[in-house]
Amino acid sequence: MNEWMEPAIKSLLLIAALYCAASYIFALDRLMASDGKSGKNLTGMGIRTCTHPLRTGLGHFFGELAAPVEQQRIRARVGSVILVTIALLAFAAIPFGAPIPGISPNSSIAASVAPGIRVGLLFVLAMSGLCVCGSVIASSEVRETTHVANRIAKFVPLGLSTVGVVLLSGSMNLERIVASQSEWGIWWVMLQPLGFAAFLPSVLESAARLRSPFHDVDDSPEARTDSIHTIPAGVVSFTDILHMIVLAYLLVILFFGGWKSCVPAASSGTSVATWTGALIGFVALQLKVAAVIVALMWLYRKHLEAGPSRFLRLAHKMAIPFGLLNIVVTGFAFPFFDRSALVAKAAVAWGVLLIAGMVFNLLSRRQGNHS
């Protein structure tokens, strides 16, 4: 019974936690969107109690799924189910902290639904990419299928940005990637600034795509593209926020040490799981992810108010060259240094990033002048 009971309990807890997180992120998105623009206050937004976002999101999301539809729009219902299912599957390989003590002595319970996946990073990226399959099924116009193709294309630079981390960690297992940063005593963002810069546009694109069901109107072309004759807006909003949360977890796990610090001593000592270590690691990881999500939403809302298409173009023009350059630096330049020469490796990586950024800025300005 334990073979299916443990994953079932973990899955239910994960779905409940993700729903709560999505509801409050939707509310935060509404708060940021209305600040200084629409003139509405908190009462106007409807956030009167702490449970209001949960109740509103529940009625909006599940109400649209249960609403009667025409026979010819049955594919929209199928697309909605596929979207939500695959979006949730992407979280199966995400480790949410250190293992917790089990019932029997010297046993532990992994803090993930499907622990030990050797290609966990590839699994998460694959599920995130397949998430747009529901949109493909429900698409009925050429512009919608073209928009879906553009969303799929962003996973090319996203995958390239993670190759350097895999080379340094020697594994695609997410738990191993976290442990390797603790063993080296440094977060990979210090040795992989090019990979981080290549990863960032895709995360910003997911933040720019966030549309709250609390919004009265959304006049962006992307919002209209996703909503016309296709999947209900509440389902699209829910899967968009799930996608952003997945990328935020990957960003923290790949570049910011996950639930561990960058101190080498943190990985030493006994390997027996303890409640104290598991709780500290869980809280640390959630705080990092929350900080990333809030920073991305604030950055987009306050300074980079452009459609998701802008970040898609940035991902192709900047992230692909940066990702390829990062592979060259990690695979060919780093082996000339000793493993302990972390400062020299970081100096080389950041120097290459500075030069690449200057060249990219110069080429962008020339292209702008010619156009």
C-alpha positions in Angstrom: 0.0 0.0 0.0 2.9 2.3 0.7 4.0 2.1 -2.9 1.0 4.1 -4.0 -0.1 5.8 -0.8 3.0 8.0 -0.4 2.9 9.4 -4.0 -0.9 9.9 -3.7 -0.6 11.9 -0.5 2.3 14.0 -1.9 0.3 14.7 -5.1 -2.7 15.9 -3.1 -0.6 18.1 -0.9 1.2 19.5 -4.0 -2.0 20.3 -5.9 -3.5 22.1 -2.8 -0.3 24.1 -2.3 0.0 25.1 -5.9 -3.7 26.2 -6.0 -3.2 28.3 -2.9 0.1 29.8 -4.4 -1.6 30.5 -7.7 -4.6 32.2 -6.1 -2.4 34.6 -4.0 0.0 35.3 -6.9 -3.1 36.2 -9.0 -4.1 38.6 -6.3 -0.6 40.1 -6.1 -0.6 40.5 -9.9 -3.9 42.4 -9.7 -2.4 44.6 -6.9 0.6 45.4 -9.0 -1.4 46.0 -12.1 -3.8 48.5 -10.5 -1.2 50.4 -8.5 -1.1 54.0 -9.8 -3.0 53.2 -13.0 -6.6 52.2 -12.5 -6.9 54.2 -9.3 -8.5 51.3 -7.5 -7.8 50.6 -4.0 -7.7 47.2 -2.2 -11.4 47.3 -1.6 -12.0 48.0 -5.3 -9.9 44.9 -6.1 -12.0 42.8 -3.8 -9.2 41.7 -1.5 -11.2 42.0 1.8 -10.1 38.9 3.6 -7.2 36.5 3.5 -9.4 33.8 2.0 -11.0 35.9 -0.7 -8.4 35.0 -3.4 -8.8 31.3 -2.7 -12.6 31.5 -3.0 -12.5 33.7 -6.1 -9.9 31.6 -7.9 -11.9 28.4 -7.0 -15.1 29.7 -8.5 -13.4 31.2 -11.6 -11.2 28.2 -12.5 -13.5 25.3 -11.8 -16.6 27.2 -12.8 -15.3 27.6 -16.3 -14.4 23.9 -16.5 -17.9 22.9 -15.4 -19.7 25.4 -17.6 -21.7 23.9 -20.4 -20.1 24.2 -23.9 -21.2 23.6 -27.4 -20.6 20.3 -29.0 -18.1 21.9 -31.5 -16.0 23.2 -28.7 -15.4 19.9 -27.0 -11.8 20.1 -28.1 -11.4 23.2 -25.9 -12.5 21.1 -22.9 -10.0 18.4 -23.9 -7.3 21.0 -24.3 -8.0 22.3 -20.9 -7.6 18.9 -19.2 -4.4 18.3 -21.1 -3.0 21.7 -20.1 -3.7 21.3 -16.4 -2.5 17.7 -16.3 0.8 18.3 -18.0 1.4 21.5 -16.1 1.0 19.6 -12.8 3.2 16.7 -14.0 6.1 19.1 -14.4 6.2 19.4 -10.6 6.7 15.7 -10.1 10.5 15.8 -10.4 10.9 19.1 -8.5 12.5 18.5 -5.1 11.0 20.9 -2.5 13.6 20.4 0.2 15.8 18.0 2.0 14.4 14.5 2.9 12.3 14.3 6.0 12.7 11.5 8.6 10.6 8.4 7.9 8.5 6.2 10.3 11.2 3.5 10.6 14.6 4.3 12.1 17.2 5.7 9.7 14.7 6.0 7.0 13.7 9.2 5.1 11.0 10.4 2.8 12.0 12.4 -0.2 10.4 15.9 -0.6 9.3 15.3 -4.1 6.5 13.3 -5.8 8.9 11.3 -8.0 12.3 11.3 -6.4 15.5 10.0 -7.9 14.8 10.7 -11.5 18.3 10.8 -13.1 17.1 13.1 -15.9 14.9 15.2 -13.7 15.9 18.4 -15.4 15.1 17.0 -18.8 11.7 15.7 -17.5 10.7 19.1 -16.1 11.7 20.9 -19.3 9.9 18.3 -21.4 6.7 18.6 -19.4 6.8 22.4 -19.5 7.2 22.2 -23.3 4.4 19.7 -23.7 2.1 22.0 -21.7 1.3 23.9 -24.9 -0.1 20.7 -26.5 -3.5 21.6 -25.1 -3.3 25.0 -26.8 -2.5 23.2 -30.1 -5.5 20.9 -29.8 -7.8 23.8 -29.0 -6.4 26.2 -31.6 -8.7 27.0 -34.4 -7.0 29.8 -36.3 -3.6 30.2 -38.0 -2.6 33.0 -35.7 -3.2 30.9 -32.6 -1.1 28.0 -33.9 1.7 30.4 -34.9 1.6 31.8 -31.4 1.8 28.3 -29.9 4.8 27.6 -32.1 6.6 30.7 -30.8 6.0 29.5 -27.3 7.5 26.1 -28.1 10.5 27.7 -29.7 11.6 29.4 -26.4 12.6 26.0 -25.0 15.6 25.9 -27.3 17.4 28.7 -25.5 16.0 27.5 -22.2 17.7 24.1 -22.7 20.9 25.6 -23.9 21.1 27.7 -20.7 21.2 24.7 -18.5 24.0 22.7 -20.3 26.7 24.5 -18.3 25.1 23.6 -15.0 24.8 20.0 -16.1 28.5 20.0 -17.0 29.6 21.3 -13.7 27.3 19.1 -11.7 27.9 16.0 -13.7 24.2 15.0 -13.5 20.8 16.0 -14.7 19.3 14.9 -11.4 18.0 18.0 -9.6 18.9 16.8 -6.1 22.4 16.1 -7.3 22.6 19.6 -8.8 21.7 21.1 -5.4 24.2 18.9 -3.6 27.0 19.8 -6.0 26.7 23.5 -5.3 27.0 22.8 -1.6 30.0 20.6 -2.2 31.8 23.2 -4.4 30.9 25.9 -1.9 29.5 28.3 -4.5 26.2 28.9 -6.2 26.3 28.1 -9.9 25.2 31.7 -10.8 28.7 32.8 -9.9 30.3 30.4 -12.4 27.4 30.4 -14.9 26.4 34.1 -15.4 26.0 33.4 -19.2 23.7 30.5 -18.5 21.7 32.7 -16.0 21.5 35.5 -18.5 20.3 33.0 -21.2 17.7 31.5 -18.8 16.3 34.8 -17.6 14.3 35.9 -20.8 12.2 32.7 -20.7 11.3 33.4 -17.0 10.5 37.0 -17.8 8.3 35.8 -20.7 6.3 33.6 -18.3 5.9 36.5 -15.9 4.8 38.8 -18.7 2.2 36.2 -19.8 0.6 36.1 -16.3 -3.0 37.2 -16.5 -5.0 37.3 -13.4 -8.7 36.2 -13.4 -9.3 39.2 -11.1 -8.6 41.5 -14.1 -11.7 43.2 -15.4 -10.1 43.5 -18.9 -6.9 42.5 -20.6 -6.3 44.3 -23.8 -2.9 42.6 -24.6 -2.8 40.9 -28.0 -1.5 37.8 -26.3 -4.4 37.6 -24.0 -6.9 37.9 -26.9 -5.0 35.2 -28.9 -5.2 32.7 -26.1 -8.9 33.4 -25.3 -10.6 33.6 -28.7 -12.5 30.4 -29.5 -10.0 28.3 -27.4 -9.4 27.3 -23.8 -11.2 29.2 -21.1 -9.3 32.2 -19.7 -9.3 30.8 -16.2 -7.6 27.6 -17.3 -5.0 29.5 -19.3 -4.3 31.8 -16.3 -3.9 28.9 -14.0 -1.5 27.0 -16.3 0.5 30.2 -17.0 1.1 30.7 -13.3 2.1 27.1 -12.8 4.6 27.4 -15.7 6.1 30.5 -14.0 6.4 28.7 -10.7 8.1 25.8 -12.4 10.7 28.1 -14.0 11.2 29.9 -10.7 12.0 26.6 -9.0 14.4 25.7 -11.7 16.0 29.1 -11.5 16.6 28.7 -7.8 17.7 25.0 -8.0 20.0 25.5 -10.9 21.7 28.8 -10.0 21.0 29.7 -6.3 21.7 26.5 -4.4 18.1 25.2 -4.0 17.4 24.6 -0.3 21.1 24.6 0.7 23.6 27.4 1.3 26.8 27.9 -0.5 28.9 26.9 2.5 30.7 23.6 1.9 30.3 22.6 5.6 26.5 22.4 5.0 26.9 19.1 3.2 29.2 17.5 5.7 28.3 15.5 8.8 25.7 12.8 9.1 23.5 11.9 6.2 20.5 10.9 8.4 17.5 13.1 7.7 16.4 15.4 10.6 13.3 17.5 11.0 15.3 20.6 11.8 17.4 20.3 8.6 14.3 19.5 6.5 12.3 22.4 7.9 15.1 24.9 7.4 15.8 23.7 3.9 12.1 23.8 2.9 11.6 27.3 4.3 14.8 28.5 2.6 13.8 27.1 -0.8 10.2 28.6 -0.6 11.6 32.0 0.4 14.0 32.0 -2.5 11.3 31.0 -5.0 8.9 33.6 -3.6 11.6 36.3 -3.9 12.2 35.3 -7.5 8.5 35.4 -8.4 7.9 38.8 -6.7 11.1 40.2 -8.3 10.0 39.0 -11.8 6.5 40.4 -11.4 7.8 43.7 -10.0 10.4 44.0 -12.8 7.9 43.4 -15.5 5.2 45.6 -14.1 7.4 48.5 -13.2 10.1 48.7 -15.8 9.6 46.3 -18.7 6.0 46.7 -19.7 6.1 45.0 -23.0 4.3 42.0 -24.3 5.6 38.4 -24.0 6.6 38.5 -27.6 9.4 41.0 -26.7 11.0 38.5 -24.3 10.5 35.7 -26.9 12.5 37.7 -29.4 15.1 38.5 -26.7 15.3 34.7 -25.9 16.2 34.0 -29.6 18.5 36.9 -30.3 20.4 36.9 -27.0 19.8 33.7 -25.1 20.8 31.3 -27.9 24.2 33.0 -28.5 24.8 33.3 -24.8 23.9 29.7 -24.2 26.3 28.5 -26.9 29.0 30.7 -25.6 28.5 29.4 -22.1 28.9 25.9 -23.3 32.2 26.8 -24.9 33.5 28.6 -21.7 32.4 25.8 -19.4 33.6 23.0 -21.6 36.9 24.4 -22.9 38.0 27.3 -20.6 37.2 25.9 -17.2 39.3 22.7 -17.6 42.5 24.8 -17.7 41.9 25.8 -14.1 42.1 23.7 -11.0 38.7 22.9 -9.3 39.6 25.0 -6.3 40.3 28.1 -8.5 36.7 29.3 -8.2 37.7 33.0 -8.2 39.6 32.6 -11.5 36.7 30.7 -13.1 34.2 33.3 -11.9 36.3 36.1 -13.2 36.6 34.4 -16.7 32.8 33.8 -16.8 31.8 37.3 -15.8 34.4 38.8 -18.1 33.0 36.9 -21.0 29.5 38.0 -20.0 30.6 41.6 -19.9 32.2 41.4 -23.4 29.2 39.5 -24.8 26.8 42.0 -23.4 28.7 44.9 -24.9 28.7 43.3 -28.3 25.0 42.4 -28.1 24.2 46.0 -27.1 26.3 47.4 -30.0 24.7 45.1 -32.5 21.2 45.9 -31.2 21.9 49.6 -31.6 23.1 49.2 -35.1 20.1 47.2 -36.1 17.9 49.8 -34.5 19.6 52.6 -36.5 19.2 50.7 -39.8 15.6 50.0 -39.2 
